[in-house]
């Protein structure tokens, strides 16, 4: 298990990385660096992603647990 300080440092690093990515992407969108998606280009993608996530969650819950410890 990750210690308290290491966990806090990992979480903080991840949040900083996400903030930097968000800032750079937003600035790139403002100056027109990214192409615009055509209308309807992502039609029903959320339905397929949600269905795949639900199936993955169902499989994870239905499969039996491992008898050996994962860490250590």
PDB file with one MODEL, atoms N, CA, C and O in Angstrom:
MODEL        1
ATOM      1  N   UNK A   1       0.845  -1.181   0.000  1.00  0.00           N
ATOM      2  CA  UNK A   1       0.000   0.000   0.000  1.00  0.00           C
ATOM      3  C   UNK A   1       0.888   1.242   0.000  1.00  0.00           C
ATOM      4  O   UNK A   1       1.948   1.263   0.627  1.00  0.00           O
ATOM      5  N   UNK A   2       0.457   2.236  -0.687  1.00  0.00           N
ATOM      6  CA  UNK A   2       1.224   3.473  -0.772  1.00  0.00           C
ATOM      7  C   UNK A   2       1.056   4.249   0.526  1.00  0.00           C
ATOM      8  O   UNK A   2      -0.053   4.356   1.050  1.00  0.00           O
ATOM      9  N   UNK A   3       2.165   4.796   1.054  1.00  0.00           N
ATOM     10  CA  UNK A   3       2.118   5.579   2.282  1.00  0.00           C
ATOM     11  C   UNK A   3       1.345   6.870   2.097  1.00  0.00           C
ATOM     12  O   UNK A   3       1.061   7.283   0.973  1.00  0.00           O
ATOM     13  N   UNK A   4       1.009   7.506   3.211  1.00  0.00           N
ATOM     14  CA  UNK A   4       0.206   8.723   3.175  1.00  0.00           C
ATOM     15  C   UNK A   4       0.862   9.861   2.415  1.00  0.00           C
ATOM     16  O   UNK A   4       0.206  10.538   1.623  1.00  0.00           O
ATOM     17  N   UNK A   5       2.156  10.080   2.648  1.00  0.00           N
ATOM     18  CA  UNK A   5       2.843  11.180   1.957  1.00  0.00           C
ATOM     19  C   UNK A   5       3.026  10.873   0.481  1.00  0.00           C
ATOM     20  O   UNK A   5       2.880  11.755  -0.365  1.00  0.00           O
ATOM     21  N   UNK A   6       3.349   9.613   0.171  1.00  0.00           N
ATOM     22  CA  UNK A   6       3.530   9.241  -1.234  1.00  0.00           C
ATOM     23  C   UNK A   6       2.214   9.324  -1.991  1.00  0.00           C
ATOM     24  O   UNK A   6       2.179   9.746  -3.147  1.00  0.00           O
ATOM     25  N   UNK A   7       1.137   8.921  -1.339  1.00  0.00           N
ATOM     26  CA  UNK A   7      -0.178   9.001  -1.967  1.00  0.00           C
ATOM     27  C   UNK A   7      -0.558  10.454  -2.221  1.00  0.00           C
ATOM     28  O   UNK A   7      -1.048  10.790  -3.299  1.00  0.00           O
ATOM     29  N   UNK A   8      -0.335  11.311  -1.240  1.00  0.00           N
ATOM     30  CA  UNK A   8      -0.655  12.734  -1.400  1.00  0.00           C
ATOM     31  C   UNK A   8       0.177  13.348  -2.520  1.00  0.00           C
ATOM     32  O   UNK A   8      -0.332  14.149  -3.304  1.00  0.00           O
ATOM     33  N   UNK A   9       1.458  12.976  -2.600  1.00  0.00           N
ATOM     34  CA  UNK A   9       2.318  13.509  -3.662  1.00  0.00           C
ATOM     35  C   UNK A   9       1.856  13.015  -5.030  1.00  0.00           C
ATOM     36  O   UNK A   9       1.874  13.774  -5.999  1.00  0.00           O
ATOM     37  N   UNK A  10       1.442  11.748  -5.118  1.00  0.00           N
ATOM     38  CA  UNK A  10       0.965  11.204  -6.388  1.00  0.00           C
ATOM     39  C   UNK A  10      -0.330  11.885  -6.823  1.00  0.00           C
ATOM     40  O   UNK A  10      -0.502  12.212  -7.997  1.00  0.00           O
ATOM     41  N   UNK A  11      -1.236  12.096  -5.877  1.00  0.00           N
ATOM     42  CA  UNK A  11      -2.506  12.759  -6.194  1.00  0.00           C
ATOM     43  C   UNK A  11      -2.257  14.199  -6.621  1.00  0.00           C
ATOM     44  O   UNK A  11      -2.837  14.666  -7.601  1.00  0.00           O
ATOM     45  N   UNK A  12      -1.403  14.898  -5.894  1.00  0.00           N
ATOM     46  CA  UNK A  12      -1.092  16.282  -6.245  1.00  0.00           C
ATOM     47  C   UNK A  12      -0.429  16.367  -7.614  1.00  0.00           C
ATOM     48  O   UNK A  12      -0.762  17.243  -8.413  1.00  0.00           O
ATOM     49  N   UNK A  13       0.500  15.469  -7.886  1.00  0.00           N
ATOM     50  CA  UNK A  13       1.149  15.448  -9.197  1.00  0.00           C
ATOM     51  C   UNK A  13       0.158  15.181 -10.315  1.00  0.00           C
ATOM     52  O   UNK A  13       0.229  15.808 -11.372  1.00  0.00           O
ATOM     53  N   UNK A  14      -0.769  14.253 -10.090  1.00  0.00           N
ATOM     54  CA  UNK A  14      -1.783  13.966 -11.095  1.00  0.00           C
ATOM     55  C   UNK A  14      -2.709  15.142 -11.346  1.00  0.00           C
ATOM     56  O   UNK A  14      -3.071  15.423 -12.489  1.00  0.00           O
ATOM     57  N   UNK A  15      -3.090  15.827 -10.285  1.00  0.00           N
ATOM     58  CA  UNK A  15      -3.953  17.004 -10.440  1.00  0.00           C
ATOM     59  C   UNK A  15      -3.236  18.137 -11.163  1.00  0.00           C
ATOM     60  O   UNK A  15      -3.835  18.828 -11.987  1.00  0.00           O
ATOM     61  N   UNK A  16      -1.958  18.329 -10.857  1.00  0.00           N
ATOM     62  CA  UNK A  16      -1.186  19.361 -11.557  1.00  0.00           C
ATOM     63  C   UNK A  16      -1.039  19.020 -13.036  1.00  0.00           C
ATOM     64  O   UNK A  16      -1.153  19.900 -13.889  1.00  0.00           O
ATOM     65  N   UNK A  17      -0.788  17.756 -13.343  1.00  0.00           N
ATOM     66  CA  UNK A  17      -0.667  17.331 -14.736  1.00  0.00           C
ATOM     67  C   UNK A  17      -1.991  17.540 -15.474  1.00  0.00           C
ATOM     68  O   UNK A  17      -1.992  17.996 -16.617  1.00  0.00           O
ATOM     69  N   UNK A  18      -3.103  17.217 -14.841  1.00  0.00           N
ATOM     70  CA  UNK A  18      -4.416  17.415 -15.444  1.00  0.00           C
ATOM     71  C   UNK A  18      -4.691  18.899 -15.682  1.00  0.00           C
ATOM     72  O   UNK A  18      -5.224  19.271 -16.728  1.00  0.00           O
ATOM     73  N   UNK A  19      -4.329  19.746 -14.719  1.00  0.00           N
ATOM     74  CA  UNK A  19      -4.532  21.189 -14.870  1.00  0.00           C
ATOM     75  C   UNK A  19      -3.686  21.738 -16.012  1.00  0.00           C
ATOM     76  O   UNK A  19      -4.159  22.572 -16.784  1.00  0.00           O
ATOM     77  N   UNK A  20      -2.443  21.283 -16.128  1.00  0.00           N
ATOM     78  CA  UNK A  20      -1.571  21.745 -17.215  1.00  0.00           C
ATOM     79  C   UNK A  20      -2.119  21.301 -18.566  1.00  0.00           C
ATOM     80  O   UNK A  20      -2.159  22.091 -19.509  1.00  0.00           O
ATOM     81  N   UNK A  21      -2.539  20.053 -18.666  1.00  0.00           N
ATOM     82  CA  UNK A  21      -3.115  19.558 -19.917  1.00  0.00           C
ATOM     83  C   UNK A  21      -4.367  20.349 -20.284  1.00  0.00           C
ATOM     84  O   UNK A  21      -4.546  20.737 -21.439  1.00  0.00           O
ATOM     85  N   UNK A  22      -5.231  20.586 -19.302  1.00  0.00           N
ATOM     86  CA  UNK A  22      -6.462  21.325 -19.559  1.00  0.00           C
ATOM     87  C   UNK A  22      -6.171  22.740 -20.045  1.00  0.00           C
ATOM     88  O   UNK A  22      -6.813  23.234 -20.971  1.00  0.00           O
ATOM     89  N   UNK A  23      -5.196  23.386 -19.410  1.00  0.00           N
ATOM     90  CA  UNK A  23      -4.824  24.743 -19.813  1.00  0.00           C
ATOM     91  C   UNK A  23      -4.290  24.762 -21.239  1.00  0.00           C
ATOM     92  O   UNK A  23      -4.705  25.593 -22.046  1.00  0.00           O
ATOM     93  N   UNK A  24      -3.369  23.850 -21.555  1.00  0.00           N
ATOM     94  CA  UNK A  24      -2.791  23.824 -22.900  1.00  0.00           C
ATOM     95  C   UNK A  24      -3.844  23.486 -23.953  1.00  0.00           C
ATOM     96  O   UNK A  24      -3.853  24.083 -25.030  1.00  0.00           O
ATOM     97  N   UNK A  25      -4.719  22.550 -23.660  1.00  0.00           N
ATOM     98  CA  UNK A  25      -5.756  22.200 -24.620  1.00  0.00           C
ATOM     99  C   UNK A  25      -6.724  23.363 -24.827  1.00  0.00           C
ATOM    100  O   UNK A  25      -7.119  23.649 -25.957  1.00  0.00           O
ATOM    101  N   UNK A  26      -7.104  24.032 -23.742  1.00  0.00           N
ATOM    102  CA  UNK A  26      -8.028  25.167 -23.858  1.00  0.00           C
ATOM    103  C   UNK A  26      -7.408  26.304 -24.653  1.00  0.00           C
ATOM    104  O   UNK A  26      -8.074  26.913 -25.490  1.00  0.00           O
ATOM    105  N   UNK A  27      -6.134  26.594 -24.396  1.00  0.00           N
ATOM    106  CA  UNK A  27      -5.455  27.640 -25.164  1.00  0.00           C
ATOM    107  C   UNK A  27      -5.351  27.256 -26.636  1.00  0.00           C
ATOM    108  O   UNK A  27      -5.548  28.100 -27.511  1.00  0.00           O
ATOM    109  N   UNK A  28      -5.047  26.001 -26.913  1.00  0.00           N
ATOM    110  CA  UNK A  28      -4.983  25.544 -28.299  1.00  0.00           C
ATOM    111  C   UNK A  28      -6.325  25.639 -28.994  1.00  0.00           C
ATOM    112  O   UNK A  28      -6.383  25.956 -30.182  1.00  0.00           O
ATOM    113  N   UNK A  29      -7.396  25.371 -28.282  1.00  0.00           N
ATOM    114  CA  UNK A  29      -8.729  25.483 -28.863  1.00  0.00           C
ATOM    115  C   UNK A  29      -9.077  26.937 -29.154  1.00  0.00           C
ATOM    116  O   UNK A  29      -9.716  27.239 -30.162  1.00  0.00           O
ATOM    117  N   UNK A  30      -8.656  27.837 -28.269  1.00  0.00           N
ATOM    118  CA  UNK A  30      -8.943  29.265 -28.472  1.00  0.00           C
ATOM    119  C   UNK A  30      -8.248  29.815 -29.720  1.00  0.00           C
ATOM    120  O   UNK A  30      -8.814  30.657 -30.418  1.00  0.00           O
ATOM    121  N   UNK A  31      -7.041  29.353 -30.005  1.00  0.00           N
ATOM    122  CA  UNK A  31      -6.313  29.879 -31.169  1.00  0.00           C
ATOM    123  C   UNK A  31      -6.587  29.071 -32.431  1.00  0.00           C
ATOM    124  O   UNK A  31      -6.046  29.377 -33.493  1.00  0.00           O
ATOM    125  N   UNK A  32      -7.429  28.033 -32.322  1.00  0.00           N
ATOM    126  CA  UNK A  32      -7.801  27.254 -33.496  1.00  0.00           C
ATOM    127  C   UNK A  32      -6.796  26.181 -33.871  1.00  0.00           C
ATOM    128  O   UNK A  32      -6.712  25.805 -35.040  1.00  0.00           O
ATOM    129  N   UNK A  33      -6.037  25.683 -32.918  1.00  0.00           N
ATOM    130  CA  UNK A  33      -5.028  24.663 -33.210  1.00  0.00           C
ATOM    131  C   UNK A  33      -5.652  23.295 -33.469  1.00  0.00           C
ATOM    132  O   UNK A  33      -5.052  22.468 -34.156  1.00  0.00           O
ATOM    133  N   UNK A  34      -6.836  23.042 -32.935  1.00  0.00           N
ATOM    134  CA  UNK A  34      -7.465  21.733 -33.092  1.00  0.00           C
ATOM    135  C   UNK A  34      -8.573  21.835 -34.136  1.00  0.00           C
ATOM    136  O   UNK A  34      -9.306  22.824 -34.156  1.00  0.00           O
ATOM    137  N   UNK A  35      -8.706  20.846 -34.992  1.00  0.00           N
ATOM    138  CA  UNK A  35      -9.790  20.885 -35.986  1.00  0.00           C
ATOM    139  C   UNK A  35     -11.149  20.696 -35.314  1.00  0.00           C
ATOM    140  O   UNK A  35     -11.268  20.015 -34.296  1.00  0.00           O
ATOM    141  N   UNK A  36     -12.151  21.305 -35.899  1.00  0.00           N
ATOM    142  CA  UNK A  36     -13.514  21.180 -35.370  1.00  0.00           C
ATOM    143  C   UNK A  36     -14.135  19.877 -35.864  1.00  0.00           C
ATOM    144  O   UNK A  36     -13.983  19.512 -37.029  1.00  0.00           O
ATOM    145  N   UNK A  37     -14.827  19.188 -34.980  1.00  0.00           N
ATOM    146  CA  UNK A  37     -15.507  17.948 -35.358  1.00  0.00           C
ATOM    147  C   UNK A  37     -16.762  18.292 -36.159  1.00  0.00           C
ATOM    148  O   UNK A  37     -17.450  19.264 -35.847  1.00  0.00           O
ATOM    149  N   UNK A  38     -17.059  17.503 -37.183  1.00  0.00           N
ATOM    150  CA  UNK A  38     -18.278  17.770 -37.949  1.00  0.00           C
ATOM    151  C   UNK A  38     -19.511  17.480 -37.101  1.00  0.00           C
ATOM    152  O   UNK A  38     -19.456  16.651 -36.193  1.00  0.00           O
ATOM    153  N   UNK A  39     -20.627  18.158 -37.391  1.00  0.00           N
ATOM    154  CA  UNK A  39     -21.851  17.892 -36.635  1.00  0.00           C
ATOM    155  C   UNK A  39     -22.256  16.422 -36.765  1.00  0.00           C
ATOM    156  O   UNK A  39     -22.307  15.876 -37.867  1.00  0.00           O
ATOM    157  N   UNK A  40     -22.538  15.801 -35.640  1.00  0.00           N
ATOM    158  CA  UNK A  40     -22.915  14.391 -35.637  1.00  0.00           C
ATOM    159  C   UNK A  40     -21.741  13.437 -35.745  1.00  0.00           C
ATOM    160  O   UNK A  40     -21.937  12.232 -35.902  1.00  0.00           O
ATOM    161  N   UNK A  41     -20.529  13.953 -35.665  1.00  0.00           N
ATOM    162  CA  UNK A  41     -19.346  13.104 -35.802  1.00  0.00           C
ATOM    163  C   UNK A  41     -19.167  12.130 -34.659  1.00  0.00           C
ATOM    164  O   UNK A  41     -18.566  11.070 -34.836  1.00  0.00           O
ATOM    165  N   UNK A  42     -19.677  12.469 -33.494  1.00  0.00           N
ATOM    166  CA  UNK A  42     -19.551  11.602 -32.322  1.00  0.00           C
ATOM    167  C   UNK A  42     -20.910  11.065 -31.877  1.00  0.00           C
ATOM    168  O   UNK A  42     -21.136  10.818 -30.693  1.00  0.00           O
ATOM    169  N   UNK A  43     -21.801  10.890 -32.834  1.00  0.00           N
ATOM    170  CA  UNK A  43     -23.151  10.437 -32.524  1.00  0.00           C
ATOM    171  C   UNK A  43     -23.120   9.061 -31.857  1.00  0.00           C
ATOM    172  O   UNK A  43     -22.497   8.134 -32.375  1.00  0.00           O
ATOM    173  N   UNK A  44     -23.776   8.930 -30.735  1.00  0.00           N
ATOM    174  CA  UNK A  44     -23.947   7.686 -29.978  1.00  0.00           C
ATOM    175  C   UNK A  44     -22.661   7.132 -29.382  1.00  0.00           C
ATOM    176  O   UNK A  44     -22.661   5.998 -28.905  1.00  0.00           O
ATOM    177  N   UNK A  45     -21.569   7.882 -29.389  1.00  0.00           N
ATOM    178  CA  UNK A  45     -20.328   7.399 -28.776  1.00  0.00           C
ATOM    179  C   UNK A  45     -20.527   7.216 -27.274  1.00  0.00           C
ATOM    180  O   UNK A  45     -20.015   6.259 -26.694  1.00  0.00           O
ATOM    181  N   UNK A  46     -21.268   8.127 -26.641  1.00  0.00           N
ATOM    182  CA  UNK A  46     -21.495   8.001 -25.197  1.00  0.00           C
ATOM    183  C   UNK A  46     -22.275   6.738 -24.854  1.00  0.00           C
ATOM    184  O   UNK A  46     -22.045   6.136 -23.804  1.00  0.00           O
ATOM    185  N   UNK A  47     -23.191   6.331 -25.723  1.00  0.00           N
ATOM    186  CA  UNK A  47     -23.943   5.106 -25.470  1.00  0.00           C
ATOM    187  C   UNK A  47     -23.041   3.878 -25.533  1.00  0.00           C
ATOM    188  O   UNK A  47     -23.137   2.988 -24.688  1.00  0.00           O
ATOM    189  N   UNK A  48     -22.165   3.831 -26.538  1.00  0.00           N
ATOM    190  CA  UNK A  48     -21.264   2.689 -26.672  1.00  0.00           C
ATOM    191  C   UNK A  48     -20.243   2.656 -25.542  1.00  0.00           C
ATOM    192  O   UNK A  48     -19.925   1.582 -25.031  1.00  0.00           O
ATOM    193  N   UNK A  49     -19.729   3.804 -25.149  1.00  0.00           N
ATOM    194  CA  UNK A  49     -18.758   3.852 -24.046  1.00  0.00           C
ATOM    195  C   UNK A  49     -19.419   3.446 -22.731  1.00  0.00           C
ATOM    196  O   UNK A  49     -18.822   2.717 -21.940  1.00  0.00           O
ATOM    197  N   UNK A  50     -20.629   3.904 -22.493  1.00  0.00           N
ATOM    198  CA  UNK A  50     -21.350   3.519 -21.285  1.00  0.00           C
ATOM    199  C   UNK A  50     -21.676   2.036 -21.261  1.00  0.00           C
ATOM    200  O   UNK A  50     -21.584   1.395 -20.214  1.00  0.00           O
ATOM    201  N   UNK A  51     -22.054   1.489 -22.405  1.00  0.00           N
ATOM    202  CA  UNK A  51     -22.344   0.059 -22.485  1.00  0.00           C
ATOM    203  C   UNK A  51     -21.086  -0.762 -22.215  1.00  0.00           C
ATOM    204  O   UNK A  51     -21.135  -1.743 -21.473  1.00  0.00           O
ATOM    205  N   UNK A  52     -19.956  -0.367 -22.812  1.00  0.00           N
ATOM    206  CA  UNK A  52     -18.698  -1.088 -22.589  1.00  0.00           C
ATOM    207  C   UNK A  52     -18.276  -0.993 -21.124  1.00  0.00           C
ATOM    208  O   UNK A  52     -17.796  -1.972 -20.553  1.00  0.00           O
ATOM    209  N   UNK A  53     -18.449   0.173 -20.515  1.00  0.00           N
ATOM    210  CA  UNK A  53     -18.117   0.330 -19.100  1.00  0.00           C
ATOM    211  C   UNK A  53     -19.007  -0.513 -18.207  1.00  0.00           C
ATOM    212  O   UNK A  53     -18.534  -1.088 -17.226  1.00  0.00           O
ATOM    213  N   UNK A  54     -20.291  -0.594 -18.533  1.00  0.00           N
ATOM    214  CA  UNK A  54     -21.214  -1.411 -17.741  1.00  0.00           C
ATOM    215  C   UNK A  54     -20.871  -2.890 -17.854  1.00  0.00           C
ATOM    216  O   UNK A  54     -20.932  -3.615 -16.861  1.00  0.00           O
ATOM    217  N   UNK A  55     -20.513  -3.343 -19.039  1.00  0.00           N
ATOM    218  CA  UNK A  55     -20.115  -4.744 -19.224  1.00  0.00           C
ATOM    219  C   UNK A  55     -18.837  -5.032 -18.450  1.00  0.00           C
ATOM    220  O   UNK A  55     -18.733  -6.074 -17.802  1.00  0.00           O
ATOM    221  N   UNK A  56     -17.856  -4.124 -18.505  1.00  0.00           N
ATOM    222  CA  UNK A  56     -16.605  -4.320 -17.764  1.00  0.00           C
ATOM    223  C   UNK A  56     -16.863  -4.375 -16.259  1.00  0.00           C
ATOM    224  O   UNK A  56     -16.277  -5.202 -15.561  1.00  0.00           O
ATOM    225  N   UNK A  57     -17.729  -3.508 -15.760  1.00  0.00           N
ATOM    226  CA  UNK A  57     -18.069  -3.523 -14.338  1.00  0.00           C
ATOM    227  C   UNK A  57     -18.785  -4.815 -13.961  1.00  0.00           C
ATOM    228  O   UNK A  57     -18.503  -5.395 -12.913  1.00  0.00           O
ATOM    229  N   UNK A  58     -19.699  -5.264 -14.795  1.00  0.00           N
ATOM    230  CA  UNK A  58     -20.406  -6.512 -14.531  1.00  0.00           C
ATOM    231  C   UNK A  58     -19.440  -7.694 -14.488  1.00  0.00           C
ATOM    232  O   UNK A  58     -19.540  -8.547 -13.606  1.00  0.00           O
ATOM    233  N   UNK A  59     -18.512  -7.747 -15.433  1.00  0.00           N
ATOM    234  CA  UNK A  59     -17.524  -8.829 -15.447  1.00  0.00           C
ATOM    235  C   UNK A  59     -16.659  -8.773 -14.195  1.00  0.00           C
ATOM    236  O   UNK A  59     -16.374  -9.807 -13.591  1.00  0.00           O
ATOM    237  N   UNK A  60     -16.240  -7.579 -13.801  1.00  0.00           N
ATOM    238  CA  UNK A  60     -15.400  -7.442 -12.606  1.00  0.00           C
ATOM    239  C   UNK A  60     -16.143  -7.874 -11.347  1.00  0.00           C
ATOM    240  O   UNK A  60     -15.531  -8.418 -10.429  1.00  0.00           O
ATOM    241  N   UNK A  61     -17.438  -7.644 -11.290  1.00  0.00           N
ATOM    242  CA  UNK A  61     -18.210  -8.025 -10.110  1.00  0.00           C
ATOM    243  C   UNK A  61     -18.586  -9.505 -10.099  1.00  0.00           C
ATOM    244  O   UNK A  61     -18.725 -10.096  -9.028  1.00  0.00           O
ATOM    245  N   UNK A  62     -18.750 -10.106 -11.265  1.00  0.00           N
ATOM    246  CA  UNK A  62     -19.189 -11.495 -11.348  1.00  0.00           C
ATOM    247  C   UNK A  62     -18.025 -12.475 -11.216  1.00  0.00           C
ATOM    248  O   UNK A  62     -18.195 -13.547 -10.635  1.00  0.00           O
ATOM    249  N   UNK A  63     -16.859 -12.135 -11.736  1.00  0.00           N
ATOM    250  CA  UNK A  63     -15.722 -13.053 -11.671  1.00  0.00           C
ATOM    251  C   UNK A  63     -15.328 -13.307 -10.223  1.00  0.00           C
ATOM    252  O   UNK A  63     -15.404 -12.404  -9.390  1.00  0.00           O
ATOM    253  N   UNK A  64     -14.904 -14.540  -9.916  1.00  0.00           N
ATOM    254  CA  UNK A  64     -14.482 -14.829  -8.536  1.00  0.00           C
ATOM    255  C   UNK A  64     -13.197 -14.087  -8.182  1.00  0.00           C
ATOM    256  O   UNK A  64     -12.376 -13.782  -9.048  1.00  0.00           O
ATOM    257  N   UNK A  65     -13.045 -13.807  -6.901  1.00  0.00           N
ATOM    258  CA  UNK A  65     -11.850 -13.104  -6.436  1.00  0.00           C
ATOM    259  C   UNK A  65     -10.650 -14.031  -6.491  1.00  0.00           C
ATOM    260  O   UNK A  65     -10.783 -15.250  -6.387  1.00  0.00           O
ATOM    261  N   UNK A  66      -9.471 -13.434  -6.658  1.00  0.00           N
ATOM    262  CA  UNK A  66      -8.234 -14.207  -6.647  1.00  0.00           C
ATOM    263  C   UNK A  66      -7.960 -14.693  -5.233  1.00  0.00           C
ATOM    264  O   UNK A  66      -8.268 -14.009  -4.257  1.00  0.00           O
ATOM    265  N   UNK A  67      -7.376 -15.886  -5.134  1.00  0.00           N
ATOM    266  CA  UNK A  67      -7.062 -16.410  -3.808  1.00  0.00           C
ATOM    267  C   UNK A  67      -5.700 -15.933  -3.320  1.00  0.00           C
ATOM    268  O   UNK A  67      -5.406 -16.014  -2.128  1.00  0.00           O
ATOM    269  N   UNK A  68      -4.866 -15.436  -4.230  1.00  0.00           N
ATOM    270  CA  UNK A  68      -3.551 -14.936  -3.837  1.00  0.00           C
ATOM    271  C   UNK A  68      -3.604 -13.425  -3.718  1.00  0.00           C
ATOM    272  O   UNK A  68      -4.350 -12.777  -4.452  1.00  0.00           O
ATOM    273  N   UNK A  69      -2.835 -12.855  -2.816  1.00  0.00           N
ATOM    274  CA  UNK A  69      -2.823 -11.392  -2.692  1.00  0.00           C
ATOM    275  C   UNK A  69      -2.206 -10.744  -3.926  1.00  0.00           C
ATOM    276  O   UNK A  69      -1.272 -11.283  -4.521  1.00  0.00           O
ATOM    277  N   UNK A  70      -2.728  -9.600  -4.299  1.00  0.00           N
ATOM    278  CA  UNK A  70      -2.226  -8.905  -5.487  1.00  0.00           C
ATOM    279  C   UNK A  70      -0.895  -8.228  -5.238  1.00  0.00           C
ATOM    280  O   UNK A  70      -0.056  -8.173  -6.136  1.00  0.00           O
ATOM    281  N   UNK A  71      -0.686  -7.716  -4.046  1.00  0.00           N
ATOM    282  CA  UNK A  71       0.550  -7.007  -3.720  1.00  0.00           C
ATOM    283  C   UNK A  71       1.208  -7.716  -2.552  1.00  0.00           C
ATOM    284  O   UNK A  71       0.568  -8.016  -1.543  1.00  0.00           O
ATOM    285  N   UNK A  72       2.490  -7.978  -2.705  1.00  0.00           N
ATOM    286  CA  UNK A  72       3.227  -8.532  -1.580  1.00  0.00           C
ATOM    287  C   UNK A  72       3.448  -9.956  -1.620  1.00  0.00           C
ATOM    288  O   UNK A  72       4.063 -10.512  -0.709  1.00  0.00           O
TER     289      UNK A  72
ENDMDL
END
